[in-house]
Amino acid sequence: MGHHIIAGTLIPGRGEPISDGTVVLDGDEIVFAGRTTDAPGRSSEDTVTEVDTVLPGLWDCHAHFAGLTDPDLMKIATASPITSTARAVPDAAALLDAGITSVRDVGGLGLKMQPAVEDGSIRGPHIHAAGRILSTTGGHGDIHALPLDFVHDVTCQHGFSILCDGVPEVTRAVRLNLRDNAKLIKVCASGGVMSEIDHPMHQQFSDEELGAIVAEASRAERIVAAHCHGKAGIMAALRAGCHTIEHGSFLDEEACDLMLEKGAMLVPTRFVVEALLPQMDLLPRYVYEKGTMVADAHAQSLKLAIAKGVKIAAGCDIFVSGAMYGQASREILHLINAGMTDLDAIEAATAIAPDTLGPQAPLSGQLKAGFDADVVAFDTNPLDDRSVWGDASRVTHVWQLGSRVK
């Protein structure tokens, strides 16, 4: 028994939109996507849904299932991982209801939540998780105000980070994540905004350490995603062979050219900058100060990367439980505002997004025969009305592997 989704507009993820389109699902696979006049005939057992506009299921290529209630990483230290996971479960459902059918969790609880999504115990997108973030001692994945031994215990329990220094330790850290079936490896190649003492402009991990991380991950056909703000970290990550640059706040022409040469991708995460900085009263002082330092440079770097033709995938950097998970598709609007066409921004959240997993990428992100039957429908054509982005109420239907979940 097949299912026919008949739409006024079909946006395939890659390529031009089609008026009066149909997508046919058979089990967990798309078997047809194109003009309704070309669609296979329906049998008496087939079912039909009529929608306004149909797209591939959206991706968020940079999210964290952390279960935090406010933007302060210190709170990880005082929360039970069971409590945090309980908070993260509705966040996963909110993403799904917003049309996000696949997520790259680049550090957090996602690796442990993924089996519960796959067996139907909880509602959520497909989770492709990195496990624990690799960080130097004192780096972006450390909690600087707490005793070091305590941080090791806390970050392990929460799936947040592994503090590792030197080639033997970083190699073991990669292997520990692979033992948990991580689909990618996440590394902090520069300092960050949410951590207290380290500086976003400074490189973290030596070139030798980064090379060892990439080499170990590559043996298991995993890519390395590199958190980078400052140029020193960006260039070191690219020299080592990291596949994705996360944030890229201080990209310049030289860095963009090296990204193009290496075939690396950018996941800019403009969403988190726009969402958090207005919440000055909720942010630790050091977060606000560092955030304002990188915000303008980040906006200019994103525009430069788009103009240079760097390959870009959409990701939000969500980590605070609640409303933001339902607004994740707003990153598409931020990409449009930075200079992308509407179709290119949609492609960044659909057809291009699986490439952020390298060899682990599923057949996803396109309405195309043979691809996973992850499909979303909106109440209007987003090419005509951009207000749909970030508004989960505008998502009328979601199918995940052929099953209607909204």
C-alpha positions, -999 to +999 in steps of 0.1 A: +000+000+000+014+034-011+007+069+001+003+098-023+010+133-011-005+158-036+008+194-033+002+227-050+039+232-049+067+206-046+101+219-035+125+190-040+154+202-019+177+204-049+164+219-082+135+240-092+100+238-075+073+220-093+037+231-095+010+205-090+034+179-077+031+145-061+053+125-037+046+088-034+058+069-004+061+031-001+071+020+033+101+040+045+112+051+009+101+077-016+093+059-049+082+089-069+084+127-067+074+149-096+045+163-115+011+149-106+005+141-143+035+118-143+027+101-110+020+063-110-016+053-108-033+048-075-047+015-063-078+011-042-055+004-012-034+036-016-040+066+006-039+102-003-031+135+015-035+169-001-013+197+011-003+232+000+035+228-002+057+197+003+094+196+010+120+171+022+122+168+060+145+196+073+178+191+090+194+209+119+231+202+115+242+218+148+221+211+179+226+200+215+202+179+236+214+193+269+183+197+290+195+231+303+168+255+316+189+287+310+220+296+290+247+288+316+268+257+312+276+258+349+241+244+354+252+211+340+271+205+372+241+208+394+215+188+373+210+151+373+216+137+338+182+119+342+165+153+348+183+168+319+173+140+296+137+143+307+138+180+297+154+171+264+127+146+254+100+173+247+127+193+229+132+164+205+094+163+199+093+201+193+119+198+166+099+171+149+067+192+150+087+221+135+095+199+105+130+189+115+133+152+108+171+149+112+195+164+136+233+164+141+237+165+179+273+178+182+277+172+219+251+163+245+226+136+253+216+127+218+238+096+215+218+081+244+185+094+232+188+081+197+179+044+204+147+056+221+137+076+190+145+047+167+124+022+187+095+046+190+098+051+228+100+089+223+091+113+195+119+130+178+140+135+146+167+110+135+196+118+158+231+116+143+252+122+174+288+130+181+288+119+217+311+139+240+329+170+226+367+168+226+382+197+245+416+206+259+419+210+296+409+246+302+393+247+268+358+254+256+344+221+269+358+226+304+338+242+332+365+265+345+352+275+379+349+239+392+376+214+404+391+195+375+383+160+388+347+170+394+345+183+358+357+150+345+329+132+363+302+157+355+309+160+318+311+122+315+277+117+331+261+143+309+277+132+277+290+168+274+327+167+269+360+148+272+390+168+284+420+154+267+456+166+261+483+151+239+481+126+210+475+095+232+446+111+251+429+126+220+432+092+202+416+075+231+388+101+233+379+095+197+378+057+204+356+062+234+330+080+213+333+054+185+326+027+212+293+045+218+286+045+180+291+082+175+284+091+138+309+120+139+335+135+162+332+170+175+363+190+186+368+224+200+395+239+178+392+274+193+379+290+224+342+297+228+315+321+240+297+300+266+329+290+285+343+314+311+380+318+307+392+307+273+392+333+244+373+327+212+403+339+191+427+313+205+435+280+189+429+250+211+446+217+204+479+217+186+482+208+149+496+174+159+466+167+182+441+178+155+458+156+129+456+126+152+419+132+159+411+134+122+432+103+114+416+082+141+381+093+131+388+087+094+398+051+100+362+045+112+347+066+083+337+094+106+342+131+099+354+157+124+333+188+131+354+216+144+340+244+167+359+275+155+355+312+161+390+327+156+410+323+124+439+304+141+416+276+151+398+276+117+430+273+097+444+246+120+412+226+117+413+229+079+449+219+077+441+188+098+413+178+075+382+186+096+352+183+074+329+210+089+337+243+105+310+252+131+304+290+136+333+303+116+330+338+132+363+352+119+365+337+085+383+358+060+391+354+023+422+332+030+402+309+052+373+307+027+397+299+000+412+271+021+377+258+028+370+256-009+404+239-016+397+213+011+361+208+003+351+217+038+317+229+048+304+257+071+277+254+096+273+290+106+247+288+134+235+324+131+203+314+150+220+312+184+236+346+180+203+363+172+184+343+198+207+347+228+222+381+228+188+399+234+185+379+266+212+399+284+195+394+318+198+356+315+233+354+303+264+352+325+283+384+321+313+368+304+289+352+278+273+385+269+307+402+266+322+375+244+290+372+224+289+409+215+326+406+205+319+379+179+284+389+167+292+415+141+323+396+128+302+365+125+276+383+104+302+396+080+320+362+078+287+345+069+281+370+041+317+365+028+314+327+029+281+329+009+297+353-016+328+331-020+307+300-027+316+280+005+293+250+009+269+258+038+246+237+058+219+250+082+223+245+120+211+265+150+233+256+180+202+252+202+210+240+237+185+257+261+153+236+265+120+252+255+108+274+227+139+276+206+136+240+195+103+247+178+118+277+160+148+259+145+139+264+109+144+301+114+181+295+105+169+293+069+157+329+072+190+340+086+208+325+056+185+343+033+191+376+051+229+370+048+226+367+010+214+333+000+185+328-024+155+312-008+161+280-027+198+279-018+189+284+019+163+256+017+189+234+001+213+241+030+187+227+053+178+197+031+199+183+002+232+197+014+227+189+051+234+151+051+269+159+036+279+171+071+281+134+080+305+124+052+305+086+047+278+082+074+253+104+055+219+087+049+199+091+017+180+121+030+171+157+023+156+153-012+122+144-026+137+118-049+130+081-057+151+059-034+155+085-007+142+082+029+105+090+032+111+120+055+087+146+042+071+179+056+042+200+044+036+237+050+003+257+049+017+279+022+046+282-002+077+295+018+091+309-015+062+334-014+059+338+024+090+336+045+071+340+077+067+302+079+104+298+089+106+294+127+068+289+131+060+253+139+023+260+136+028+265+098+039+229+095+008+209+087+022+174+082+054+155+090+062+120+077+092+102+091+103+071+072+069+070+057+049+072+089+029+103+096+041+117+129+022+151+127 
